[in-house]
């Protein structure tokens, strides 16, 4: 019986084969029309198939014998060919022909496989064998191209990996299905890979390197990856219900590597890097004080006040971190990679190991510490008469909190004098065009059970104005100092705002909130430029070198001018700015999302209750509103009350909150 591989004029009753769903199907033609044929298959199904999919035409069956008999004959033919397939050794054939590197048709290959003039059953058996084994030949239905030995090895590795993945899906799916309903399932060591795959799937979804594997595994287990997976991972002990997943998604470093901790220990134990203190001015006799938040443990700035005749001599003393942390050291590299400490309501991730940040580098009470001091002489109107910047030694006498300073603001002569000068410094900045945005700070407090309490803190308290104004003064003077010496640094600049909504510090809550949208973005540059928001001609930040790498870099430039350190070149400063962009964006994102998470957890306890709000603006189909007690934006449909306008006070009912998804829904009460 002749073998015909592709025939356009198919006749009724022709016995053919085609491939469907990774199987070779044996069928008989029942009707042919317009390059389409209707077939009866060995599975007793009628299907319509294009002619170009057909192969191995091998004779005819009589359609008149009845459907059941046709199906029996098709099944017998398929079984016979499957039996012959088992005799085809694809590897042996490859060994014989692979050096020829050319296409070989199915009939020739069947002759090689069986050693006889091939019949259609032999040809079909070869096609079936090669269809199931793609390791040694490139398969094109009726012809085959032998792979090179290198290609064969590559395919074998791929198939081994596919087999491994299939085993993981099967075994992992079975284990997950078995333990999914348990309250606290155990995770044996040999099952940890399954948990790791699910963790990656939940965190990164389609960006997970094992996404397909994880998706198949949880589907095999009957787990909804969108709704049930997070709770299951909690039960497995991967996270708790309040896990900060952004830290993992953004690959934010949390713990310090062992070598970094070892270097920190060496410094703390006195065996690490030191610089000469002989050039330092001794200010240990000054009445130095710190003012910080109640939870602060790392103190990097302090103040002192002396009377100098009719003038004031104010010292702004900044911890000299570079006295201990050598440029280019492992500690320095780690701090650069982190770029900033991260402060969240439930956690703090420091830029330096706590052993240093809260110990040796910190201006702690009654401890002599190296500092960079900005000594400023001011008159009673807070006019800067002169200043000097010098390396120093200081000893903090009083470690105060903002609250304590507010309580003593009318009784303590030192605090009264500093507060008065700070108020006048602020007035001068406002005279120079500063944009003063005054918004309350929302402090989030968590108890041991993670219950949330919100406190609205007045940023315009006397203690906070005192600290902020003297830090701005120090940063402004350090910027001038560097500019006067022609030194590059991480200068901060800000163009004029696109629109000013109020004069000086007279803005309402609405105006202050909306003014932020009209501010120009600040710019980091190696040379000084004006900062309109602060109302100064040049500005750096150098008062938080324990917490911010930019501040540490600026401090090193000042030390360089003072002869204590090697200065960065302009190119090095530009690289510091460029390479800090990504880690700083992560810090900003993590802090914002985490604060909002805990505020939403607080609002979750307010479901169905009303909260005071204010309309901010109207968009196409919705209003943007502000919950004024917690300073969180939300939206509501315009249809709620089309007459509402910006600045209108409203009462908003909390309808739905999902902190994990950062979702908040409200309605007009």
C-alpha positions, 0 to 999 in steps of 0.5 A: 500500500503506497504512503502519501504524506499530503494529498489535496483531493481527499476522498470519502473513506480515506484513512488519515492521521493528524495531531491534536492536543499533543496526540496523534489521532487516527481518523477516516474522512467522512466529507471533504469540502473547500479544503476542510474535511469532516472526520470520524476519529478513533474516539467516535467523535466527528470533527472538522479539520483543515487539509494541511493538518493531515498526514500519513494517508494510507488507504481507504475504509468503506463508510458503508460498513457502519460507524461502529465498525469504522471506529473499531478499525480506527482503534485497531489501526492506532493500537497497532501503530502504537505497538510498533512505536515501541520498537523505534529507538530514536537515540539509535537512529540519531547515532546513525544519522546525526553527522549528516546534518540534513532533513530526513523524511519519515519514510526513509527514517521508517526504513532505517528503524525497521530495516524493511520497505516501510508500510504506512503503519511503520511510517506512522510509528516513526512519526509517533515516536519522534513526536513524543521524543524531541530531544534528538531531532527537530520535528516537522511531522513528516521529516526530521533534522538531527540535532547537534550533540550540543543541542541534545545536551541543552534539550536534555537539561531543559527537559530535566528542569521541566520534569523537576518543575512538574514534580514540584507542582505535583508534590507541592500541590498535594502537600499544600492541599493536605495542610491548607485547612490546618490552623498552624501547619508544620513546615518540614525542611523538605517542604520549605521550597514550596513555601518560598515559591508561594511567598514569592508568588504573593509578593511579586505576582507575575514578576516572580521568577517562579510565577508559573511554578507557584501559580500551578502549585496553588491551583493544584492545591485549590488555593485562591492566590488573590484571596486565600494565599496571604492568610495561609502564609500567616498560618505557615508562620512566614509573616504575621498579619501586619507584615510590612511586605513593601520591605521585601518587594523593594528589597530594602536591607533590614539586618546588617551583614555580619562583616558590618556588625563586626566593624561596628563592634570594633569601633564601639570597643575602641579598636576601630578608625579614629582621627586626631582630636588635637585640632578640636575646640573644647566646648565641653564646658558649654550648656549643651542640650538636645531636643528630640521626640520622646522615642528618639535614641540617636541624637545627632544635633544639639544646641548651646547658648551663651551671652556675649555682652549684648549679643547671643552666641548660639552653638549648633553642634552636629555629631562628627560621624566621619571621626569614626566612620572612614570614607570607603569603609564597609560601614560607609558603603553600607550606609551609602547603599541604604542612604537613609534611616527609615522611620515607621510607626512599628519599626525603625531601620537605621542607616548605621547599626544601632550599636553605633547610631545609638551609642558612639555616634550619638550625642548622649548626655554626659558623654564627650563626643566629637562634633562639627560646631557652627558657632553663630553670633546674633544680635537681639533681633536674630541678625547673624553678625558672624559665625565660624565652623570648627571641629569640637568636643562637646558634652550634652548636659540636658537631653530634653523632649519636645514636650518637656521644652514646651512645658518649660518654655515660659520658665527656663531662661535658656529656652526662652532666649532660644525660642525668641531668637527662633521666632525672629529667624522665622520672621526673617525667612518669611520676609525673604519669601519663604513658603511656610507650609504649616500642617499638623503631624499625625503621630501613630502609637501602637500598643503591644496588641497593635491597637492604634492611637492617633495624635495630632501634633502641632508642628508650630509648637515653640519647641519644634520651631526652636529646633527647626529654625536653628537647624535651618540656620546651621544648614544655611551657614554651612552651605555658605561656608562651602560656597565661599570655599568653592567646594562642591556638595549636595546642595538643595535648591527649589525654584519659585512655587507655581502659585502662592495661595497665602502670605507668610504663615497665614494659610488655612488648613485647606490652603496649606494642604493645597499649597504643596501641590503648587510647590516646584520640585526641589533639586539636588545639585553640586553647586549652590542655587537658591531655595525659594521654599526656605527663603535662602540663597544656598542650602545643604542638609548636614544636621543628621549625619547619623540618619542621612547619607547626604548629610554625612557627605556634606559633613565630609566636605566641611571636614575637608575644608577644615583639613580633617578629611579628603574632599569629594570631587564634583564628579563624586558628589554627582555620583552620590546624588545619582546613586542615592535616587533609587534607595531614597525613593524606596525609603520615601515609599516605604514610610508613606505606605506604612504610615497610611497602613496604620492610619487605615487600621485605625479607620478600620475601627471606625467602620460605619462611623462618621469623621470630619472632612473637607472637600479639596477639589472636584474632578470629572466624576468624583470629589477629592476630600480630606479626613481632617482628623487623620489627614488622609485623602479619599474620594466620593462620587459627585452624585453624592452632592453636586453642590459641594465646593472646595473648602466645604466642611463635610461629615464622611461615613467610613464605608470600607477599609482594606489597609493591606490594599491601601483602600478606603471608601467613604460616603457623605453622612 
